[in-house]
Amino acid sequence: MKTFTFYLSCLTLAVLSLAPLAGCSSAGQNVQQSVAPAEQIGSVSSIQVIALDNRSSGGGAVLGAVLGGVIGNQFGRGSGRKVATGVGVIGGAVAGNQVERNNKTANEIYRVTVNFDNGRTQQFDYQNIGDLRLGDRVRVAGSQIYQL
């Protein structure tokens, strides 16, 4: 009989020690996460076209002037060589400046403002917005806007 009582006490102790764990596992299933979602839903409230500064840095003009001067210096003699060098410098500077301007990738961007359903507002700058229009419902993930 002592053996049976001993086993019953051990079994009772084991069940009682597992009871708190069972309560934790069922409570954990009912807890909702408070982490904000990575995606936000909202509407496009404005789209602005912003012109970028299309001025050149001057590097193309300087490089063009140097190359033009070197090439112009190859022609003529005496004062004719000086004139050819001057014309080469000026022509090279103009040509180099134009080449630099033509190699700029974009001269305008689109600034898209999104009003999120949670009341937050955010602006995004893009070179191309596709067929995105004012009032479109959108989903934002990271820095990308997707139409709904």
Secondary structure, DSSP 8 states (H G I E B T S, - for coil): -HHHHHHHHHHHHHHHHHHHHHHHHHHHHH-------SEEEEEEEEEEEEE------SHHHHHHHHHHHHHHTTS-STHHHHHHHHHHHHHHHHHHHHHHHHT-S-SEEEEEEEEETTS-EEEEEES--TT--TT-EEEEETTEEEE-
